[in-house]
Structure formats: C-alpha cells, structure tokens
C-alpha cells in the first residue's frame, strides 16, 4: 500500500509576489499551485493508493472563489482517477466564527466520490485498490470544541492547554481501542508535537497553544503517524514513524534553507506473520528559491557600490535568477550617500522579487567608564580613548607622547 503524505499547502499566500500578466493572478499564488500540481502528478503517475493531506489547505480562513476553484480542480484530478484523498482540517481551515463551514467542508457536503473530510476526531476506514486502511483523525480543535466554559473557568492559559492535552490524549487512547488490528492504521493529526523544530510558525511556544508529547501520539497501534502544522519537514520517531512533511512551498525567509516536498509511505503486510513493515521517503518538489545576501561595508571602502555589486555576482547568477532575494547591507552613515541605488537595483533585475535593507551604523560617543565629560581630565580622556581603540602596547606608546604634549600645552598656558 502506497500513501502520499503532505500538509500545509497555504494556498493564497501572496507575499513577495507580483501580478502575472498572463493570468492577472499573484505570481506567488501560481507558485503554490505549481507545488500542488507536482504532488498530484506524482500520485497519478505512480498510482498511489491514498493521498493523505494533514491540514491548512488555504492561508486564509475565508479563501477567495478563485483559490477554492484551483484547489478543487486538483482534488478532482485525483478523485476522478480513482485515488482517494483524505483532507484533515487545520487551524487555517477553521472559520472565524463557530457555526460557519470549514474551508474543505464543501467536498463532504457534496459527497464527492473518493474525497474524505475530517473536522472532528473519528475513525475512517477507507477502501483502496490495495485494501482497506484505518485513519484515526485528530484535526485542529478549538478549545471551545472540547472544553466547556465551566472546565476552563478560573484556569490560566497554561492550565487550559494542559487540560486540552489531556483530553486529546484520551481521545487517541479511546480510538486506538476501536481499531481492527488486522488492518493497517494511521494517525492523522494537525497538531504541534513537543520537540518539533518550527519553521515560519516560529512564534508558537508552549503556553500560547496546546501541544502533545511525542509519547501521546507514538502509539504502537499505529503503523504511521502523519502530522501537519509545523512547516519544517522532520521525523520525530521511527517506531512507529512520526513524521511532519513540512509546508509544500516556502512561505518566508525563515524557510530559506528548508527543502520542501512530501513523503511516500509504503506499508507491506506479511500474511505468514501478520506483521506489517513500513518505509517512508521524502520527495522534494521544485519551489521558489529564497536567498539572503549579507554585505558588510567598512568605513575605508572607497567604492561601496562596487562592493555590493561584487557580492551579488559572487552569489551566483543561477541562484539569483527568478529567486526572491533579500539584500542586507551594513555600512557606516558617512558613506551611505555613496551607494548608487539604481546600479544595485539593476543588478537584481533578474530576480523574481527583491528587497534592500540598509543597516546604517551611526558613530557613537566614546564611553568613559565611571567618568563624566565634566569631571574627566585630558590625560584620563586620552587614556580611555587609546585603550578602547588600540592594542595595549600601541596605546602605551601613544599615551606617553600624548601626555608630553598635554604637559607642554599646560606649561605654555601658565606662562601666558
């Protein structure tokens, strides 16, 4: 049985984009469509048994009609080809108000063949061409969906999250008891598991949202634990496999170094022993490159523009072309006016999108330790300056000459 596991599509991200003249749509919207197309193409070409999506189909909780149309087109390619697809609800898929439909609920409402949607904890038994598979679903849940107001009354945010963790752990344990051990079983969850390395969702910390322990999800009753919500692909456990595929496209510069893609999971059953063996491999997709170029310009640089242009060239023409580039220039304030902005922008014309940020270093006055400007003597001021800017040996020599000059000047003043 071959299962394609991906998550966190976030269709609708338009940051760092521009209007595509052929379609009138954001170029970044097209990037995310292209990433999803690669997933669908792989599933069709390799005739996988199931496509498993673990949440956050859209960036917005209320996606536009165009975004919904393009997502539905790709789901339709799978379903009409006889490949079942399981859609789990993530936090970005939930509406702002209770009672409104989730972003994927329309597929369930229309009872689209081969499309399964889960917005609450339950067990799905899905028939595939290689047999039936069980999926225990644990979508993103609002606190209000599992905890009453009385339960959370007078509790701190940390206590509420602990309570929610306890409830979700009990839900998993209960569903495990309902599994048929003769069939392969997967836990599909959109959740933060403690210990995972975060990508663009780096603002998440324990105390702000609930998290499950690895031991809560790595139950031996599952052949594979498919996760979503964290944007960095990673394997948290191998027995059973507990896996985040990460986001399908780079959302921002925090994901600059991350490979993007999906996992292909294969479950082999042995009739003689009744045991199942699981393998899983990461398959990268082609996505938009992000590139940061850091340049530090020294005060004595006679031509800072040439320094910047050289750094851009050294980054590589192939890496810059069609990439989203962030140019960060650190330079002293006194030579800022020497930068030829038009030349720099022209050097970045082959990029898909670029930003230029300047960190201007302003000269700061010398800190004189315990002294104030009113009470420090000229020799002490000279000593503080020399010790801050020169080696001890050099400072000692210069101080000797300086003290002689100060003494000579004072003598002249006394002689009047």
C-alpha angles and dihedrals in degrees: 000000000000119000126184111212122194137146148175101047093163092192108195100048106140103169115129089017139122134203113279106226094211097055105016088232130120112276089226090056087056090049091058092046089053091052091052091046089059090054093049093045092052092049092051097043093048096038095229118194097228140007111214117196116188104200149288102079092169137032092224126058086222105041121195122256090252092054091049091048094053093047092048091050091059094044087051091055089059099041096047089050091058097254112131116223125200117208118198120196116242131191092267089053095059118096121241092246130047111249096038120110122263118243093258099038093099090073090056093044092053091044092229109198115253093010118112122186126192124193097156137040109280144126119260120195105200123190115222133175088261096048140282122315129195120223121191104202125208107175124183107289130201114231089239090058094063105019127058123222090250091056092053097039112127092358123132120238090256091051091049091052091049089051091049091049089053092051094048091047090053090049091055092047091050094049091048089061089057095054123111105233090207092067129065112258133203132187110217113192139164100208144113112258113201113252096034116131110238128221123187090346087067091131088073113104134164106272094040096065138004121271134188125223118243088244089057093063105026094083114160089226088076122077090200136005111215114198138186136182101069113089098210115082112234145145114235097181139006100202097077100003111247107190141179111194090194126220116322095231134025110266100187145343093287085073095046095116097037123108112226128213146088141279127249109210121196122193117193120192123206112208093196095060101019089229126129128218121207129201128177134186133188116236115196122218126211110256142164113291121234117204131184119198114194118196126182114195119200123222092246093055106126094195112027092172091061089050091054093046091050091052090051091051092048090054087069131255092240093053093049099045111099091352129127102245131196113196112197115188123187114193143148117269093238094066099037090100091059093067112105101215095188092057091050093048090049090054088057097047093109092060122100090229134346141188128197120208123183123203103200114202111214118203110252126207117254114267109232100198112225093356128094123210091251098054105034116104122227093252091050092047090050092048092050091050096047095046090052097050108030141047115269092253094050092043091053093054094045091047091056092053092043094052090051091053092047091050092048091051092049091051092052090051092051091050088052 
